[in-house]
């Protein structure tokens, strides 16, 4: 094999040195700076993305706090409105109830008066009917004609419970 031939070692060593130096300079001047730039750009982008994420997270936390504050304020206002409406409705209900109670009391008083008048009217008619009935009964049973005055006195006495 020609690689293992000792006579060919010095030229191979020269080419090895030349190849090493050329590859070293290519790596040092082209590849490594390019890789270094890529790594540096990548690190810069990662750090800027992390800073952006942190900033957005802080903004989201602030927005959440503002939202919760606005929600609490809205709930408080809604509770106040409900309380006001409840008080207003209670006041209106009390006023309506008082008005209805007054109307019902007035109607009850009118009904009592009407019942009393009807009772008095009925009682006066009862006296007339009782008198007519008593006069007819006496006339038919005893065949005596009784005066109106005597019949009224007997009916009045009977209605009082004296007879």
C-alpha positions, 0 to 999 in steps of 0.5 A, spaced: 500 500 500 502 506 498 500 510 504 504 505 508 510 506 504 516 510 508 519 513 502 512 517 501 512 519 508 515 526 507 511 528 501 504 526 505 507 530 511 507 536 507 501 535 503 498 534 510 501 540 513 498 544 507 491 541 507 491 542 515 493 550 514 488 551 509 483 548 512 485 551 519 484 558 515 478 556 512 475 554 518 478 560 522 476 565 517 469 563 514 466 557 517 467 559 525 465 566 524 459 564 520 457 559 525 458 564 531 454 569 527 448 564 527 449 562 534 449 569 536 443 571 532 440 565 535 441 567 542 439 575 541 433 572 538 431 568 544 433 573 549 429 578 545 423 573 545 424 572 552 423 579 554 417 580 549 414 574 552 415 577 559 413 584 557 406 581 554 405 577 560 406 583 564 401 586 560 396 580 560 397 580 568 395 588 568 389 587 563 387 581 567 387 586 573 383 591 570 378 586 567 377 584 574 377 591 577 372 593 572 368 587 573 367 588 580 365 595 579 360 593 574 357 588 579 357 593 585 353 598 580 349 592 578 348 591 586 346 598 587 341 598 581 338 592 584 337 595 591 334 601 588 329 598 584 328 593 590 327 599 594 323 603 589 318 597 588 317 596 595 315 603 596 310 603 590 308 596 592 306 599 599 303 605 596 299 601 592 297 596 598 295 603 602 291 605 596 287 598 595 286 598 603 283 605 603 278 603 597 277 596 600 275 599 607 271 604 603 267 599 599 266 595 606 263 601 609 259 602 603 257 594 603 255 595 611 251 601 610 247 597 604 246 591 608 244 595 614 239 599 610 237 592 606 236 589 613 232 595 616 227 595 609 226 587 610 224 588 617 219 594 616 216 589 610 216 583 615 212 588 620 207 589 614 207 582 612 206 580 619 201 585 621 197 583 614 198 575 616 195 576 623 189 580 621 187 575 616 188 569 620 184 573 626 179 575 621 178 567 618 179 564 625 175 568 629 171 572 624 173 578 628 175 585 624 181 587 628 183 595 627 190 596 624 192 600 630 191 593 634 195 589 629 201 593 629 201 593 637 200 586 637 206 585 632 211 590 635 209 586 642 211 580 639 217 582 635 220 585 642 219 578 645 213 581 650 208 576 648 
